[in-house]
Amino acid sequence: MTELVHLDIAAGVATITLDSPANRNALSAQLRHELRAHLDTALADDAARVVVLTHTGRVFCAGMDLKEARAAGDEQQGVREFPEILELVWNSPTPVVARVAGPARAGGVGLVAACDIAVAAHEATFAFSEVRIGVVPAIISVTVLPRLLPRAAHELFLTGETFDAGRAAAVGLVNSAVPGDGLDAEVARYVEMLRLGAPGALAATKEMLRAPRGTMGEQFDAMLELSAGFFAGDEGQEGMRAFAEKRKPAWAATP
C-alpha cells in the first residue's frame, strides 16, 4: 500500500507531508491512521524541535473523505479518530507550523486551526462547507472557535462562504498570508524563531496558553510558581549565562 503521509526529520525539524493529491488530501481512514502515527513519532523524538505540517498537490486538505464516509458505518468515519488527531496537534509540547499552499475545507481547516502557527499562500482558500451538505462543523469548532473573531465565526460557519488567505489572517485563522513564491521563506522564518526557544520553556508556554483562567489572584499564584521554577531550572540558568556571555544558548545552536 502506498504511503499517504510522509515524515522526515532533519536539522531539528519534523516535516509531515500529506501526499494524497488524487483525492485532494482528504482525511481517508488510511491518511488519518498514518498522520496519527507520524505525529506520535515526531512528538516522541527529542531531535524534533518544530513540526511542520505541509502537503503535496494543489489542495492542503479537503476535509473528510466523503466517498469513503458514505460507504462506511459511523464507527469508520473518523468521528472518534479525527478529534484525537486535532487534540494531539493542539496539545503538542512541540510547536506545530502549518504550511498551507492551497485550499482547506472542513476538517482541513480544523487541522490548520489546531497548529500553533499557520502560514498560507495567497492562493489558498478556506470554507466551513459543512452546512451546505447538511452537516454541522461540530468537531472542528473545538480548534477553530478559539482562533476566530466571534462575528466572523458566526458569518463563516453559517454561510459556508469561501474566503481567501487575507481574510483568514484578518479573522485570526492564520498568522500570515504571503505570495506563493514566498511561502517557504515565511515558514522557514517562523521555524527559525521557534528553534531559538528552549524546548521545555516552549512546552510550558503552550500549556500556559491553553490553561483555563481562574481569578486574578489564582493566576498570579500559579504564574509566580511557574516563573520561579524556570528561572531556577537548567534552561533558565543556561539562557541567562548565554545572555551574559553574548552567545546563543545550547538549544539554539545550529543542528
Secondary structure as GFF3:
##gff-version 3
##sequence-region A 1 255
A	DSSP	beta_strand	5	10	.	.	.	ID=ss1
A	DSSP	beta_strand	13	18	.	.	.	ID=ss2
A	DSSP	three_ten_helix	21	23	.	.	.	ID=ss3
A	DSSP	alpha_helix	29	44	.	.	.	ID=ss4
A	DSSP	beta_strand	50	55	.	.	.	ID=ss5
A	DSSP	alpha_helix	66	71	.	.	.	ID=ss6
A	DSSP	three_ten_helix	74	76	.	.	.	ID=ss7
A	DSSP	alpha_helix	81	90	.	.	.	ID=ss8
A	DSSP	beta_strand	96	100	.	.	.	ID=ss9
A	DSSP	beta_strand	104	105	.	.	.	ID=ss10
A	DSSP	alpha_helix	107	114	.	.	.	ID=ss11
A	DSSP	beta_strand	117	121	.	.	.	ID=ss12
A	DSSP	beta_strand	125	127	.	.	.	ID=ss13
A	DSSP	three_ten_helix	129	133	.	.	.	ID=ss14
A	DSSP	alpha_helix	138	144	.	.	.	ID=ss15
A	DSSP	alpha_helix	150	159	.	.	.	ID=ss16
A	DSSP	beta_strand	163	164	.	.	.	ID=ss17
A	DSSP	alpha_helix	165	171	.	.	.	ID=ss18
A	DSSP	beta_strand	176	178	.	.	.	ID=ss19
A	DSSP	three_ten_helix	180	182	.	.	.	ID=ss20
A	DSSP	alpha_helix	183	195	.	.	.	ID=ss21
A	DSSP	alpha_helix	199	210	.	.	.	ID=ss22
A	DSSP	alpha_helix	216	232	.	.	.	ID=ss23
A	DSSP	alpha_helix	234	244	.	.	.	ID=ss24
A	DSSP	three_ten_helix	250	252	.	.	.	ID=ss25
###
